[in-house]
Amino acid sequence: MGRPTTPRITDADIETYTRDGVVCLRDVCGPAWIERMRGAVERIKHAPGPLRQTLRPDDPGEFFSEKFMWTFDADFSAYVFESPVAGAVAALLQSRKLNIFFDQILVKEPGTDAPSPWHQDLNFWPFEGAQVASLWMPLDAVDLESGTLEFVRGSHLWHDRPMKRELVFGKTDHQPAAVDKGVGDEGAVPQPDIDADRGAYDIVTFDLAPGDAVVFSALTLHSAPGNRSARRRRAISTRWTGDDVRYRHRPIMAELIRDPGLKPGDTLDCELFPVVWRAAA
Ligand SMILES: O=C(O)CCC(=O)C(=O)O
């Protein structure tokens, strides 16, 4: 397996990520990666893995997700271990190492109504620590009409733990309605209804070309509209952790492809969450 390459991340990018909890990076992956990953998404669309979710199955379009593809697909394994993605996130997090948590396909086909509701990823991820981020990369040009992400700038600094929220993703194949109940960490405050008062928040969004990316903290509130356009919205989100992250349990846990065999307080280095990137000694 090759070494990941590291794209140029500037001090301004690091400053933006640290201050806003989100930064837009242009041209992280070139056309060869985009073509390769489009092919991989198509293959997996037609041969789902164990964690396939069709979110809102009655939607007139189609919103589907798949996770942990790197564990069973050679192209996704290459994307995680060899593409410029890990190096970019490590630079932004200023971490000496980076573990993959999981990779995820998120496709909204044309005419999909389902929004991705406002949420903080850390609410259902099994970690303590600040160095947790996702890199979301579209394989198609995206704008608000086709379902690019929206972020509340600076929301990662509001509280030291994720807020309680009422809704995860609505009805899905795997998550019964029982999880949509406002579960959260002990002492967490409720998540405000962002859409009820959008003018009160600093909401930012980015039109992206294939191979551009947004990197955001797991505490940054984010959402996406449905895809009202006639274009596909295929995206890959990779989720990463850095030096300060330790395993813990949470009231709702994201479904994992298998038990990582970790105890609360453990570092994440294990077969399921391997170290993908290390700073040169
Ligand atoms: O792709 C989407 O619509 C939602 C993505 C998201 O919430 C994430 O990558 O954390």
The ligand as a Tripos MOL2 file, in Angstrom:
@<TRIPOS>MOLECULE
LIG
   10     9     1     0     0
SMALL
NO_CHARGES

@<TRIPOS>ATOM
      1 O1        -24.2160   14.2120    2.9750 O.co2     1 LIG1
      2 C1        -25.1240   14.5970    3.7150 C.2       1 LIG1
      3 O2        -26.2280   14.9380    3.3100 O.co2     1 LIG1
      4 C2        -24.8830   14.6640    5.2110 C.3       1 LIG1
      5 C3        -23.4250   14.5380    5.5190 C.3       1 LIG1
      6 C4        -23.0990   14.5910    6.9640 C.2       1 LIG1
      7 O3        -23.8980   14.8970    7.8180 O.2       1 LIG1
      8 C5        -21.7190   14.2470    7.3490 C.2       1 LIG1
      9 O4        -20.8910   13.9290    6.4710 O.co2     1 LIG1
     10 O5        -21.4220   14.2660    8.5660 O.co2     1 LIG1
@<TRIPOS>BOND
     1     1     2 2
     2     2     3 1
     3     2     4 1
     4     4     5 1
     5     5     6 1
     6     6     7 2
     7     6     8 1
     8     8     9 2
     9     8    10 1
@<TRIPOS>SUBSTRUCTURE
     1 LIG1         1 GROUP 0 **** ****
